[in-house]
Amino acid sequence: MTIGIGILGCGAVSRMHMKTYLQLAGLCEVRAVYDIDSRQAERLARWEGSSAEVCASWEDLLARDDIHAISVCTPPDLHRGPVIEALCAGKHVLCEKPLAPSLDDCDAMIAAARENGRLLGVAMQTRFNRDYERMKRVLDSGALGPLRFAQLNATCWRGERYYEAPWRGTWERQSGGVAINQALHALDVFVWLLGEIESVQADMETVQQGIEVEDVAMAMLRFRGGLPALFGCSVNAVRSEIRMDISGYAKAVSYPLGYHTLLVRDGDSVAHDEAAARELERIGNGSEQAGNQEPGDVQIRLMNDFLRAIAEKREPAMNGAQGRRVIEVITAIYKSASTGERVQLPIDTADPWYTTSGILKHVRRAR
Ligand SMILES: NC(=O)c1ccc[n+]([C@@H]2O[C@H](COP(=O)([O-])OP(=O)(O)OC[C@H]3O[C@@H](n4cnc5c(N)ncnc54)[C@H](O)[C@@H]3O)[C@@H](O)[C@H]2O)c1
């Protein structure tokens, strides 16, 4: 069966959804789109040869029987409502990141999927990067031994033009700044690689004028088992890059992908251990050499998995629970940066920072 797709919100990211659905034409067809701005909807409906119709309202989109799944591509404050409405209308949902501004919202969306027997996927495509999968294989194999240090730096540049969209730069509409919008992808991978976080000590700053969300955030993360890790992110960096280092004793993996080893003698490093590095690389590659890889970039792999999950009646790899996990870490970063306290995880449902209204009331704003 061809999966009928609808798209809500026809801005920048929706074009990536449309393009990818068109590339997956054997599995699905985008049949209708809706945006509060009809020009945006008209433009997306004609994007790259699409034959989608423009719906007159969100209700019209929801009412169509030929639409089985909806991509929700609206700003972050407009994820919870439409996602729950779509799930209750019997549609599967692929929601753009961040899943929601708070854990309360995430839990309500996850519950709506469960109660309506529909799938909730989250568009966090970075997880499908094959180099991260290689790092994961090495970590899961235990080849690095007990971990001793990890760090993640996620930097890029966003100028004044970026904040011209009315929802950007504000806590109410964007849910936060660089941590929840740009660094979320890499932070999600970091947590996926390293496991549960026990506590967070963080700070944040806003350097750019005229916005109230953070454009720099830094944190000391402590993972369960005691691993200390550094996290830093900024949208004020001229160099755009993700850097990750995960070290055991004398063995490490990094992103951009690298395998690093030291030959240690009498407690001192005497050389690079080439044989040990090749062994880490062999573990990282896993069974890839057997030619069992399906093709595609991260966006295709994410959406292909979502569509196949619908067809196979299974959870997508990037489901609501996965999308929630990084929101908990980011909530802890915002809470710690606002209160100055070290924050213990998990965040309890009675904690004011569990809800969106609690976050908006307590978060430290730049203006
Ligand atoms: N996965 C990624 O890598 C990635 C990249 C960019 C953006 N995003 C996410 O995608 C979402 C949208 O970002 P964008 O850059 O496309 O924003 P955008 O401003 O370009 O587009 C948002 C669209 O939503 C429409 N909209 C607003 N309110 C609406 C409503 N009530 N009903 C219907 N349509 C409405 C707007 O008219 C606009 O066309 C955000 O959550 C953002 O974080 C994800």
The ligand as a MOL file (V3000), in Angstrom:
LIG
                    3D

  0  0  0     0  0            999 V3000
M  V30 BEGIN CTAB
M  V30 COUNTS 44 48 0 0 0
M  V30 BEGIN ATOM
M  V30 1 N 15.5650 18.4390 11.4790 0
M  V30 2 C 16.2640 19.5180 11.1650 0
M  V30 3 O 17.4550 19.4530 10.8900 0
M  V30 4 C 15.5770 20.8470 11.1420 0
M  V30 5 C 16.0940 21.9110 10.3760 0
M  V30 6 C 15.3970 23.1230 10.3760 0
M  V30 7 C 14.2480 23.2790 11.1390 0
M  V30 8 N 13.7880 22.2290 11.8900 0 CHG=1
M  V30 9 C 12.5750 22.3760 12.7080 0
M  V30 10 O 11.4470 22.4490 11.8510 0
M  V30 11 C 10.4550 23.2950 12.4370 0
M  V30 12 C 10.1080 24.3980 11.4490 0
M  V30 13 O 11.2780 25.1240 11.1440 0
M  V30 14 P 11.4200 25.9480 9.7570 0
M  V30 15 O 12.8380 26.3860 9.7050 0
M  V30 16 O 10.8540 25.1750 8.6400 0 CHG=-1
M  V30 17 O 10.4980 27.2120 10.0870 0
M  V30 18 P 9.7980 28.2120 9.0620 0
M  V30 19 O 9.4980 29.4430 9.8180 0
M  V30 20 O 10.6080 28.2970 7.8090 0
M  V30 21 O 8.4410 27.4500 8.7000 0
M  V30 22 C 7.3790 27.2720 9.6100 0
M  V30 23 C 6.0870 27.2680 8.8290 0
M  V30 24 O 5.0030 26.9760 9.7230 0
M  V30 25 C 3.9200 27.7960 9.3430 0
M  V30 26 N 2.9770 27.9430 10.4520 0
M  V30 27 C 3.1020 28.6970 11.5630 0
M  V30 28 N 2.0040 28.5720 12.3450 0
M  V30 29 C 1.1890 27.7150 11.7010 0
M  V30 30 C -0.0900 27.1860 12.0060 0
M  V30 31 N -0.7590 27.5270 13.1220 0
M  V30 32 N -0.6600 26.3290 11.1210 0
M  V30 33 C -0.0200 25.9990 9.9750 0
M  V30 34 N 1.1950 26.4640 9.6370 0
M  V30 35 C 1.7850 27.3140 10.4880 0
M  V30 36 C 4.5520 29.1150 8.9430 0
M  V30 37 O 3.6720 29.8960 8.1320 0
M  V30 38 C 5.7870 28.6240 8.1810 0
M  V30 39 O 5.5340 28.4620 6.7940 0
M  V30 40 C 11.0410 23.7780 13.7600 0
M  V30 41 O 10.6030 22.9440 14.8120 0
M  V30 42 C 12.5350 23.6280 13.5580 0
M  V30 43 O 13.2510 23.4510 14.7630 0
M  V30 44 C 14.4260 21.0490 11.8820 0
M  V30 END ATOM
M  V30 BEGIN BOND
M  V30 1 1 1 2
M  V30 2 2 2 3
M  V30 3 1 2 4
M  V30 4 1 4 5
M  V30 5 2 4 44
M  V30 6 2 5 6
M  V30 7 1 6 7
M  V30 8 2 7 8
M  V30 9 1 8 9
M  V30 10 1 8 44
M  V30 11 1 9 10
M  V30 12 1 9 42
M  V30 13 1 10 11
M  V30 14 1 11 12
M  V30 15 1 11 40
M  V30 16 1 12 13
M  V30 17 1 13 14
M  V30 18 2 14 15
M  V30 19 1 14 16
M  V30 20 1 14 17
M  V30 21 1 17 18
M  V30 22 2 18 19
M  V30 23 1 18 20
M  V30 24 1 18 21
M  V30 25 1 21 22
M  V30 26 1 22 23
M  V30 27 1 23 24
M  V30 28 1 23 38
M  V30 29 1 24 25
M  V30 30 1 25 26
M  V30 31 1 25 36
M  V30 32 1 26 27
M  V30 33 1 26 35
M  V30 34 2 27 28
M  V30 35 1 28 29
M  V30 36 1 29 30
M  V30 37 2 29 35
M  V30 38 1 30 31
M  V30 39 2 30 32
M  V30 40 1 32 33
M  V30 41 2 33 34
M  V30 42 1 34 35
M  V30 43 1 36 37
M  V30 44 1 36 38
M  V30 45 1 38 39
M  V30 46 1 40 41
M  V30 47 1 40 42
M  V30 48 1 42 43
M  V30 END BOND
M  V30 END CTAB
M  END
